[in-house]
């Protein structure tokens, strides 16, 4: 139910604000995150504090990042505000590494992410993955499906490959659009991303992995022999045990790593000459 207090704040489209308002689901989410008292937890976009309030019960302090000054003013009126360390900043430019060094502890990040920044934010956080213990996010269903997609799936693409390179990904909860205010047009999925401790993947340079996947998926319907012909001959693809007649969506994360590492070594050898 949406009570009158929610109307103290008018959701802003520029921030993609859709607030979780079901308290039972909020409690379920906090249980699935399973916070410990001394852990460093960072909430991105506390909004109307649906997750902030129950989370604050379990931790010594809770770090929140909120760009909307109106929501920060509402937050200051809440009984648990003294437990919060508040940053009025943009989560897309925030220095998470600095936060790690300040606390000398891996950080756990969670939040109901605005749809308009979710993909960009996740990619940004991958660049700081070494200081992150895990990430737990409410995402638009389509985005979550792209994260977990397997080769051959329509949802499988660059985001799937890059995300699975860095993290093990699990769906924790499916959430209907009725549980938000204002009600979005799509359903959501609450998902966990945990950085690999013993990664099944390795590339010398993640920028090359990003470049190769970008080129491959620019022409998603083309076979690799054509989409990657500027980088690999058909003969070289076969030598790398990759079928040149397959499309970008049929190639596994491991195979993309193999392509990237070949290019890295090739370029390195060229520079030596």
C-alpha positions in Angstrom: 0.0 0.0 0.0 1.2 3.5 -0.7 0.5 5.9 2.2 0.4 9.7 2.1 4.0 10.0 3.2 5.2 8.8 -0.2 3.6 11.8 -1.9 6.0 14.1 -0.1 8.4 13.3 -2.9 7.5 13.6 -6.6 9.4 10.9 -8.5 11.8 12.4 -11.0 12.0 10.9 -14.5 15.6 12.2 -15.0 16.7 10.0 -12.1 14.6 7.0 -13.2 12.9 6.8 -9.8 10.6 3.9 -9.2 10.4 3.2 -5.5 10.0 -0.2 -3.9 7.0 0.1 -1.5 6.4 -3.5 -0.4 7.9 -3.9 3.1 7.7 -7.7 3.0 9.8 -7.8 -0.2 12.2 -5.3 1.3 12.6 -7.6 4.3 13.2 -10.6 2.0 15.8 -8.8 0.1 17.7 -7.8 3.3 17.6 -11.5 4.4 19.0 -12.6 1.0 21.8 -10.0 1.2 22.5 -11.4 4.7 24.5 -8.4 6.1 26.9 -8.7 9.1 27.3 -6.1 11.7 30.9 -5.0 10.9 30.7 -5.3 7.1 30.9 -2.2 4.9 27.6 -1.9 3.1 26.9 0.7 0.5 23.4 1.5 -0.8 23.1 3.2 -4.1 20.0 5.3 -4.3 18.2 4.7 -1.0 15.1 6.5 -2.4 12.3 6.3 0.2 14.4 4.0 2.4 12.5 0.8 1.7 15.8 -1.1 2.0 17.7 1.4 4.1 15.5 1.1 7.2 15.6 -2.7 7.6 19.3 -2.8 6.6 20.3 -0.3 9.2 19.1 -2.7 11.9 21.8 -5.2 11.0 24.9 -3.1 10.5 27.1 -0.8 12.6 26.9 1.9 9.9 25.4 2.1 6.4 26.9 4.1 3.6 24.4 5.6 1.2 24.9 7.4 -2.1 22.0 9.6 -3.2 22.1 12.3 -5.9 18.6 13.7 -5.3 18.7 16.4 -2.6 15.0 16.2 -2.0 15.3 12.5 -1.0 18.3 13.3 1.2 16.1 15.8 3.1 13.5 13.2 3.6 16.2 10.8 4.8 17.3 13.2 7.5 13.9 13.0 9.1 14.1 9.3 9.6 14.8 7.7 13.0 17.7 5.7 11.8 19.6 8.6 10.1 22.3 8.6 12.8 23.4 5.2 11.5 24.0 6.5 8.0 27.1 7.9 6.3 25.6 9.9 3.5 27.3 10.9 0.2 25.4 13.4 -2.0 27.1 12.2 -5.2 26.6 10.5 -8.5 27.1 6.7 -8.1 28.5 6.7 -11.7 31.5 8.8 -10.6 31.9 7.8 -7.0 35.3 6.6 -5.8 34.6 3.1 -4.3 38.3 2.4 -4.1 38.9 5.3 -1.8 36.1 3.9 0.4 37.8 0.6 0.5 41.1 2.1 1.6 39.5 4.2 4.2 37.9 1.1 5.9 40.6 -1.5 4.9 37.7 -3.9 4.1 36.0 -5.2 0.9 32.7 -3.4 0.3 29.2 -4.8 -0.4 27.1 -2.8 -2.7 23.3 -3.0 -3.1 20.3 -1.0 -4.3 17.2 -0.7 -6.3 18.9 0.7 -9.4 17.3 3.3 -11.7 16.7 1.6 -15.0 18.4 4.4 -16.9 21.8 3.9 -15.3 21.9 0.2 -14.3 24.0 -1.1 -17.2 26.4 1.8 -17.1 26.8 1.5 -13.3 27.5 -2.2 -13.4 30.2 -1.7 -16.1 31.7 1.1 -14.0 31.8 -1.1 -10.9 33.6 -3.8 -12.8 36.5 -1.4 -13.2 36.8 -1.3 -9.4 36.0 -5.0 -8.8 39.1 -5.6 -6.7 37.6 -3.8 -3.8 34.1 -5.3 -4.0 32.9 -8.4 -2.0 29.6 -8.6 -3.8 26.8 -6.6 -5.4 23.1 -7.1 -5.0 20.8 -5.1 -7.3 17.2 -4.8 -8.3 17.2 -4.6 -12.0 14.8 -4.3 -14.9 14.0 -7.9 -15.9 15.5 -7.5 -19.4 18.8 -6.3 -18.0 19.0 -9.1 -15.5 18.3 -11.7 -18.2 21.1 -10.2 -20.3 23.5 -10.6 -17.3 22.8 -14.3 -16.9 22.2 -15.3 -20.5 24.0 -18.3 -22.1 25.4 -18.6 -25.6 22.7 -19.2 -28.2 20.2 -17.1 -26.2 18.6 -14.0 -27.7 19.6 -12.1 -24.5 23.2 -13.2 -24.8 25.5 -10.3 -25.7 28.4 -8.1 -24.6 26.9 -7.4 -21.2 26.6 -11.2 -20.6 30.2 -11.8 -21.5 31.8 -8.9 -19.6 29.6 -9.6 -16.5 30.3 -13.3 -16.5 34.0 -12.7 -17.0 34.1 -10.8 -13.7 31.3 -12.4 -11.6 29.3 -15.4 -10.7 25.7 -14.3 -11.1 22.5 -15.6 -9.3 18.9 -14.6 -9.5 17.6 -14.1 -5.9 14.1 -12.8 -6.4 11.5 -12.0 -9.1 9.5 -8.8 -8.3 6.3 -7.7 -10.0 5.9 -4.1 -11.2 3.0 -3.7 -8.7 5.5 -3.6 -5.8 6.8 -0.2 -7.0 5.6 3.4 -7.0 5.2 4.7 -9.6 4.4 1.4 -11.2 7.0 0.7 -14.0 5.9 -1.0 -17.3 8.2 -3.9 -16.7 8.9 -6.5 -14.0 12.2 -6.6 -12.0 14.7 -9.1 -10.8 16.8 -8.9 -7.7 20.2 -10.4 -8.5 23.6 -11.1 -6.9 26.9 -10.6 -8.6 29.9 -12.1 -6.7 33.4 -11.6 -8.1 35.1 -14.8 -9.0 37.6 -16.0 -6.4 39.1 -18.6 -8.7 38.0 -17.3 -12.1 37.4 -19.8 -14.9 38.4 -17.0 -17.3 41.6 -15.0 -18.0 42.5 -12.2 -20.4 45.7 -10.2 -20.5 43.8 -7.0 -21.2 40.0 -6.5 -20.6 40.0 -3.6 -23.0 40.8 -6.0 -25.8 38.0 -8.3 -24.7 35.6 -5.3 -24.8 36.9 -4.3 -28.2 36.5 -7.9 -29.7 33.0 -8.3 -28.3 31.9 -4.9 -29.5 33.0 -5.6 -33.0 31.4 -9.1 -33.0 28.0 -7.8 -31.7 27.9 -4.7 -33.9 26.8 -7.1 -36.7 25.1 -9.7 -34.5 23.5 -11.6 -37.4 26.8 -11.9 -39.4 28.9 -15.0 -39.0 32.3 -14.4 -37.4 34.2 -14.9 -40.6 32.6 -11.6 -41.7 32.1 -9.7 -38.5 35.7 -10.3 -37.2 37.5 -10.4 -40.6 39.5 -7.2 -39.7 41.0 -9.1 -36.8 41.1 -12.8 -37.7 41.4 -14.8 -40.9 39.1 -17.8 -41.3 42.1 -20.0 -41.0 43.1 -18.4 -37.7 39.6 -18.8 -36.2 39.8 -22.5 -37.1 43.3 -22.7 -35.5 41.8 -21.2 -32.3 39.1 -23.9 -32.4 36.3 -21.4 -33.2 33.9 -22.2 -36.0 34.0 -19.2 -38.4 30.5 -19.9 -39.5 29.0 -19.2 -36.1 27.5 -15.9 -35.1 28.6 -13.7 -32.2 25.8 -15.0 -29.9 27.1 -18.6 -30.3 30.6 -18.0 -28.9 31.2 -18.7 -25.2 32.9 -16.4 -22.7 35.9 -18.7 -22.7 36.2 -18.5 -26.5 36.1 -14.7 -26.5 38.9 -14.8 -23.9 40.9 -17.0 -26.3 40.4 -14.5 -29.2 41.4 -11.6 -26.9 44.5 -13.3 -25.7 45.6 -14.1 -29.2 45.3 -10.5 -30.2 47.2 -9.4 -27.1 50.1 -11.7 -27.9 50.0 -10.8 -31.6 50.2 -7.1 -30.9 52.9 -7.6 -28.3 55.0 -9.5 -30.8 54.5 -6.8 -33.4 55.7 -4.1 -30.9 58.9 -6.2 -30.2 59.9 -6.2 -33.8 
